[in-house]
Amino acid sequence: MKRLSLSVVLLFGVFVMLSLGACQDGENGGASMATPSPSPSPSPSPTSTVAASPEAAAAPVYVALGDSLAEGVGASDPSSTAYVPKFHEYLQDALGITDLTLMNLGHSGDTSVDLIEHGHLAEAVREIGARNFDEIPENDVQVVTLNIGGNDLLDLFLDLVIAGTCPELETSMAKPECVDALQDALDGLRENFDQALDELEHADPDLPILTADLYNPFSGSNLPFDEVAEWALEGREGSPVEEGMNDVIRSIAAEHGVPVADWYSTFQGKSAQFVASDRIHANDAGYTAMTDALAAAYEAAGG
């Protein structure tokens, strides 16, 4: 059992790799003891939900970018009960646009560098440029959401944690190889996340962009890897890594004036209610809470 818990640990910090390509089990209940299995190879890029008809091309669009959470892994029906389709529905009401089209470019398993290298960011930028600066104001991209970062920890931590090099918090904070792996992942996210927001802003400086911090899927579970997850997400004062993944997301977003939905606080102590049985992704209740947090951030920013 020791090896099993190590694998999950990582799958955390590494974790909020929520973006993991973990398989969707379609269940909505609280988290079970099942250990998530990361996908060994990238899944194919999702098909855009924007129809190729003249009518759709003339309609306004909401563009979603992200990882497996944007794809809706863990939801009972990713096309309706995950946060992207639910926020799409919210935007239709908030903007008063009943024909608002959804373009979901979320790709399960993506890291922040994959967001760039797989072409999803470029596709969003092209869509914004083509629509928002043509002669048809009715077809503009109205809002972009971006969730990314969890998988940035996966590649560097997986071998270390499973092999037992970084088995728990105190050991991880004391070993240079564990600290360096985490810091490298944070540095990579800082660079890639900044680039992503920069490119989206340059595509249209007036376009509303929303992002979100990352939740701890073990919060409230009393599992030993909860502390490791907290360290990777929020850092720890006096430790070798005082700022975590969420600190990077919040600071870069603040530099760009991009609102951050508070998924971290929303999930605190509520893994049993909000996390699917793979112990990583949100269930329907979790996705509803994530949508509410996005809507709150959007409204607070004047949306």
Buried (B, 14 or more C-beta within 10 A) or exposed (E): EEEEBBBBBBBBBBBBBBBBBBBBBBBBBBBEEBBBEBEEEEEEBBEBBBEEEEEBBEBBBBBBBBBBBBBBBBBBEBEEBBBBBBBBBBBBEBBEBEEBBBBBBBBBBBBBBBBBEBBBBBBBBEBBBEBBEEEEEEBBBBBBBBBBBBBBBBBBBBEBBBEEBBBBBEEBBEBEEBBBBBBEBBEBBBBBBBBBBEBBBEBBEEBBBBBBBBBBBBBBBEBBBBBBBBBBBBBBEEBBBEBBBBBBBBBBBEEBEBBBBBBBEBBBEBBEBBBBBBBBBBBBBBBBBBBBBBBBBBEEBEB
